[in-house]
């Protein structure tokens, strides 16, 4: 519930799955859609929910009235969590606003801590990313400089990596206070990484238990046949032990090409794809951790450099009824 925030007034939304079991569409997840004309606050609802969770994680004051209620756990371990800046007086019924949010667990007062917050919250947008990652800045640059660095040509990035070459873009370096944050924002530039990790996770399961089979069939794709990762050993590591992770991946690669400080790892998944995918995910404990590590390797530093330079995914297309795709052998498509 939001009392008053930008274009939103006295708004109450119940995000919850249907209680009616469906035989036709069995699933273990829930999808909620916000539908409305432009300017009614659809994006605002999602952004304020994202920023609110960041503020709660940082135990920061909240400047607007809200009530948030959700459930954690399953079965006997299920807990109902309520967090609000609005409190009703038991005697008078008056509602007061406080900037320091109050919390209840199963109706009992509780302290706001990681124990009562969701384990992970993921945000992704195809629109402007500048307004999303405000509280928990995931990079040491502001949005304008980061975008400028990412848009540099490969030659410009290479020049910036030369010894003694100073960046001519003003960057704002800050310590990242959100280490270990449960709020994960995925920028659009990392969409290939999300796709790769999702496909590897699905491939690691048995072919009879694929959750993406119907999705791939709808877009006339048969399977992932391979992928490649191009790394560069930069002067400044992305994180402690970053090159050890690259070496771990190299041991699982089908081919490794080395030129100067660039390393290209090629993974052939046409034969033992499921086994290779399992080994990669097990090496990083989970597909999520694999994405996090690759995401850090793909982040640009103050010189516009990144350890992970390119991500290429090779996908085999199925037969299509369209005349323009009437080929004897379905081609491979590159998702870059």
C-alpha positions as CSV (number, residue, x, y, z in Angstrom):
1,X,0.0,0.0,0.0
2,X,1.3,3.5,-0.9
3,X,-0.5,6.5,0.4
4,X,1.2,9.3,-1.6
5,X,4.1,8.9,-4.0
6,X,4.5,10.8,-7.2
7,X,1.4,10.0,-9.4
8,X,0.3,7.3,-7.0
9,X,-2.4,8.0,-4.4
10,X,-3.9,5.5,-1.9
11,X,-2.8,2.6,-4.1
12,X,-3.1,-1.0,-2.8
13,X,-1.9,-3.9,-4.9
14,X,-2.0,-7.6,-4.0
15,X,0.8,-9.5,-5.7
16,X,-0.1,-13.1,-5.1
17,X,-0.6,-16.3,-7.0
18,X,-4.0,-17.7,-7.8
19,X,-5.3,-20.0,-5.1
20,X,-7.1,-22.1,-7.7
21,X,-5.0,-25.0,-8.8
22,X,-4.7,-25.3,-12.6
23,X,-4.4,-28.6,-14.3
24,X,-3.9,-27.1,-17.8
25,X,-1.0,-24.8,-16.7
26,X,0.9,-26.5,-13.9
27,X,3.8,-24.3,-12.7
28,X,5.9,-23.6,-9.7
29,X,6.0,-19.8,-10.1
30,X,3.7,-16.9,-10.3
31,X,3.5,-14.0,-12.7
32,X,1.8,-10.7,-12.1
33,X,1.1,-8.1,-14.7
34,X,0.5,-4.3,-14.4
35,X,-1.5,-3.0,-17.2
36,X,-2.4,0.6,-17.9
37,X,-2.0,3.6,-20.2
38,X,1.2,5.7,-20.3
39,X,1.7,7.9,-17.3
40,X,-0.5,6.0,-14.8
41,X,2.5,4.8,-12.7
42,X,3.2,1.2,-13.7
43,X,7.0,1.7,-13.8
44,X,6.8,3.8,-10.7
45,X,5.2,1.0,-8.7
46,X,8.0,-1.4,-9.6
47,X,10.7,1.2,-9.0
48,X,9.4,2.2,-5.6
49,X,9.2,-1.5,-4.6
50,X,12.8,-2.0,-5.7
51,X,14.1,1.1,-4.0
52,X,12.1,0.3,-0.8
53,X,13.7,-3.1,-0.5
54,X,17.1,-1.5,-0.9
55,X,16.3,1.0,1.8
56,X,15.1,-1.7,4.2
57,X,18.2,-3.7,3.6
58,X,20.3,-0.6,4.4
59,X,18.0,0.2,7.4
60,X,17.6,3.7,5.9
61,X,14.7,6.1,6.8
62,X,11.8,6.1,4.3
63,X,10.3,9.4,3.4
64,X,6.8,8.2,2.3
65,X,3.9,6.3,3.9
66,X,3.7,2.6,2.9
67,X,2.6,-0.8,4.1
68,X,4.4,-3.9,2.7
69,X,3.3,-7.5,3.5
70,X,4.7,-10.7,2.2
71,X,5.3,-14.4,3.1
72,X,8.6,-16.2,3.5
73,X,9.2,-20.0,3.6
74,X,6.9,-22.9,2.8
75,X,4.7,-25.2,4.8
76,X,5.4,-25.2,8.5
77,X,8.2,-22.7,7.9
78,X,6.0,-20.1,6.4
79,X,6.2,-16.7,8.0
80,X,4.1,-13.5,7.4
81,X,6.2,-10.4,7.4
82,X,4.7,-6.9,7.6
83,X,6.7,-3.7,7.3
84,X,5.2,-0.2,7.5
85,X,5.8,3.5,8.2
86,X,2.1,3.8,9.2
87,X,1.0,2.7,12.6
88,X,-2.5,2.7,14.1
89,X,-3.0,3.6,17.7
90,X,-4.9,0.8,19.5
91,X,-6.9,3.2,21.7
92,X,-7.7,6.1,19.5
93,X,-7.5,4.5,16.1
94,X,-5.3,7.4,14.8
95,X,-2.8,6.5,12.2
96,X,0.7,8.1,12.5
97,X,3.6,8.2,10.1
98,X,7.2,7.5,11.1
99,X,10.2,7.6,8.8
100,X,11.8,4.6,10.6
101,X,9.9,1.6,9.4
102,X,8.3,-0.8,11.9
103,X,8.2,-4.6,11.3
104,X,6.1,-7.5,12.5
105,X,6.7,-11.3,12.1
106,X,3.6,-13.4,12.4
107,X,1.9,-10.5,14.1
108,X,4.7,-10.0,16.7
109,X,7.0,-6.9,16.6
110,X,10.4,-7.7,15.0
111,X,13.6,-5.9,14.1
112,X,14.3,-5.2,10.5
113,X,17.1,-7.5,9.5
114,X,18.2,-9.8,6.8
115,X,16.3,-12.6,8.5
116,X,12.9,-11.1,7.6
117,X,13.9,-9.8,4.1
118,X,13.6,-11.9,0.9
119,X,16.8,-13.9,0.1
120,X,17.0,-12.4,-3.4
121,X,15.3,-9.6,-5.4
122,X,16.1,-9.3,-9.1
123,X,15.3,-6.2,-11.2
124,X,15.5,-5.9,-15.0
125,X,14.2,-3.2,-17.3
126,X,14.3,-2.5,-21.0
127,X,13.8,1.2,-20.3
128,X,16.1,3.8,-18.7
129,X,18.3,2.2,-16.1
130,X,19.4,5.5,-14.5
131,X,16.5,5.7,-12.0
132,X,16.7,2.1,-10.8
133,X,20.1,1.6,-9.3
134,X,20.2,4.6,-7.0
135,X,20.5,3.3,-3.4
136,X,22.6,0.2,-4.1
137,X,25.0,1.4,-6.7
138,X,26.5,-1.7,-8.3
139,X,29.3,0.1,-10.1
140,X,31.9,2.7,-9.1
141,X,30.6,5.1,-11.7
142,X,27.6,7.4,-12.2
143,X,25.2,6.5,-15.0
144,X,26.5,9.0,-17.5
145,X,30.2,8.1,-17.2
146,X,29.5,4.4,-17.1
147,X,27.4,4.6,-20.3
148,X,30.2,6.7,-22.0
149,X,32.8,4.1,-21.0
150,X,30.8,1.2,-22.2
151,X,30.3,3.0,-25.6
152,X,34.0,3.4,-26.2
153,X,35.4,1.6,-29.2
154,X,37.7,-1.4,-28.8
155,X,40.6,0.7,-30.0
156,X,39.8,3.5,-27.4
157,X,39.6,0.9,-24.7
158,X,42.9,-0.6,-25.7
159,X,44.6,2.8,-25.7
160,X,43.3,3.5,-22.2
161,X,44.9,0.3,-21.0
162,X,48.4,1.3,-22.0
163,X,50.7,1.9,-19.0
164,X,50.6,5.5,-17.8
165,X,47.5,6.3,-19.9
166,X,45.1,8.3,-17.7
167,X,41.3,8.3,-18.5
168,X,40.1,11.6,-19.8
169,X,36.6,10.9,-18.5
170,X,35.8,12.2,-15.0
171,X,34.8,9.2,-12.9
172,X,33.4,9.2,-9.4
173,X,35.1,6.4,-7.4
174,X,33.2,5.2,-4.3
175,X,33.4,2.2,-2.1
176,X,30.6,-0.3,-2.7
177,X,28.6,-0.5,0.6
178,X,26.2,-3.0,-0.8
179,X,28.6,-6.0,-0.9
180,X,26.6,-9.0,-0.3
181,X,23.4,-7.2,-1.2
182,X,20.3,-9.3,-1.9
183,X,19.1,-6.7,-4.4
184,X,20.4,-7.7,-7.8
185,X,20.0,-5.3,-10.7
186,X,20.6,-6.7,-14.2
187,X,21.6,-4.1,-16.8
188,X,20.6,-4.6,-20.4
189,X,24.2,-5.1,-21.4
190,X,24.3,-8.3,-19.4
191,X,21.3,-9.9,-21.1
192,X,23.5,-12.4,-23.0
193,X,25.0,-13.5,-19.6
194,X,21.5,-14.1,-18.2
195,X,20.5,-16.0,-21.3
196,X,23.7,-18.1,-21.2
197,X,23.4,-19.0,-17.5
198,X,19.7,-19.9,-17.9
199,X,20.4,-22.1,-20.9
200,X,23.2,-23.9,-19.1
201,X,21.1,-24.5,-16.1
202,X,18.4,-26.0,-18.3
203,X,20.9,-28.1,-20.2
204,X,22.4,-29.4,-17.0
205,X,19.0,-31.0,-16.2
206,X,17.9,-34.1,-18.0
207,X,16.5,-33.6,-21.5
208,X,13.1,-34.9,-20.3
209,X,13.0,-32.3,-17.5
210,X,13.7,-29.1,-19.6
211,X,11.6,-26.1,-18.5
212,X,12.6,-24.2,-21.6
213,X,11.6,-26.7,-24.2
214,X,8.3,-25.0,-25.0
215,X,9.9,-21.6,-24.9
216,X,12.6,-22.6,-27.4
217,X,10.0,-24.3,-29.6
218,X,8.0,-21.1,-29.9
219,X,11.0,-19.2,-31.2
220,X,12.0,-22.2,-33.5
221,X,15.2,-23.0,-31.6
222,X,16.2,-26.5,-30.9
223,X,19.1,-26.2,-28.4
224,X,22.2,-24.4,-27.4
225,X,25.1,-26.0,-29.3
226,X,28.0,-24.0,-27.7
227,X,29.2,-20.7,-26.5
228,X,32.4,-18.7,-26.3
229,X,33.8,-16.2,-23.7
230,X,36.5,-13.8,-24.5
231,X,38.6,-12.5,-21.6
232,X,41.4,-9.9,-21.3
233,X,43.9,-9.9,-18.4
234,X,43.6,-6.3,-17.4
235,X,46.0,-4.4,-15.0
236,X,43.3,-4.1,-12.4
237,X,41.4,-7.3,-11.4
238,X,37.6,-7.2,-11.3
239,X,37.7,-8.9,-7.9
240,X,40.1,-11.0,-5.8
241,X,40.7,-14.3,-7.5
242,X,39.0,-13.3,-10.8
243,X,41.7,-14.9,-13.0
244,X,41.5,-18.1,-11.0
245,X,37.8,-18.3,-12.0
246,X,38.9,-17.8,-15.7
247,X,41.4,-20.6,-15.3
248,X,38.7,-22.9,-13.9
249,X,36.5,-22.2,-16.9
250,X,39.5,-22.8,-19.2
251,X,39.9,-26.3,-17.8
252,X,36.3,-27.1,-18.9
253,X,36.5,-25.4,-22.3
254,X,36.8,-27.4,-25.6
255,X,39.2,-25.0,-27.1
256,X,41.4,-22.2,-25.7
257,X,42.9,-19.5,-27.9
258,X,45.5,-17.1,-26.6
259,X,46.7,-13.9,-28.3
260,X,48.6,-11.3,-26.2
261,X,46.4,-10.5,-23.2
262,X,43.3,-11.9,-24.8
263,X,42.0,-15.4,-24.1
264,X,39.1,-17.0,-26.0
265,X,37.4,-20.0,-24.4
266,X,35.1,-22.0,-26.7
267,X,32.7,-24.6,-25.3
268,X,31.3,-27.3,-27.7
269,X,28.0,-28.6,-26.3
270,X,26.9,-30.7,-29.2
271,X,27.9,-34.1,-27.7
272,X,28.4,-34.0,-23.9
273,X,26.5,-30.7,-23.4
274,X,24.6,-31.7,-20.3
275,X,27.7,-33.0,-18.6
276,X,29.7,-29.9,-19.4
277,X,26.9,-27.6,-18.2
278,X,26.7,-29.5,-14.9
279,X,30.5,-29.2,-14.4
280,X,30.4,-25.4,-15.1
281,X,27.5,-24.8,-12.7
282,X,29.0,-27.1,-10.0
283,X,32.3,-25.2,-10.2
284,X,30.5,-22.0,-9.2
285,X,28.0,-23.8,-6.9
286,X,24.9,-22.5,-8.8
287,X,23.9,-20.8,-12.1
288,X,23.1,-17.6,-10.1
289,X,26.7,-17.5,-8.7
290,X,28.0,-18.1,-12.2
291,X,26.1,-15.1,-13.4
292,X,27.3,-13.0,-10.6
293,X,30.9,-13.8,-11.2
294,X,30.6,-13.3,-15.0
295,X,28.8,-10.1,-14.3
296,X,31.6,-8.8,-12.2
297,X,34.1,-9.8,-14.9
298,X,32.0,-7.9,-17.5
299,X,31.9,-4.6,-15.5
300,X,34.1,-1.9,-16.8
301,X,36.8,-0.3,-14.6
302,X,37.8,3.4,-14.4
303,X,39.8,3.0,-17.6
304,X,36.9,1.6,-19.6
305,X,38.3,-1.9,-19.4
306,X,36.6,-5.2,-18.5
307,X,38.0,-8.7,-18.0
308,X,35.1,-10.4,-19.9
309,X,35.0,-8.8,-23.3
310,X,32.6,-10.8,-25.4
311,X,29.8,-13.4,-24.9
312,X,28.7,-15.5,-27.9
313,X,26.0,-18.1,-27.7
314,X,25.5,-20.6,-30.6
315,X,21.9,-21.8,-31.1
316,X,20.6,-24.4,-33.4
317,X,17.4,-23.5,-35.2
318,X,14.6,-26.0,-35.8
319,X,12.7,-26.5,-39.1
320,X,10.2,-23.7,-39.8
321,X,7.1,-23.6,-42.0
322,X,8.1,-20.2,-43.4
323,X,9.2,-20.4,-47.1
324,X,12.3,-18.2,-46.5
325,X,13.7,-20.7,-44.0
326,X,13.1,-23.8,-46.1
327,X,16.6,-25.2,-45.8
328,X,17.8,-28.7,-45.7
329,X,20.0,-28.1,-42.6
330,X,18.8,-25.6,-40.0
331,X,21.5,-23.0,-39.6
332,X,23.2,-22.0,-36.4
333,X,22.4,-18.5,-35.1
334,X,24.7,-16.4,-33.1
335,X,23.3,-14.5,-30.1
336,X,25.9,-11.9,-29.1
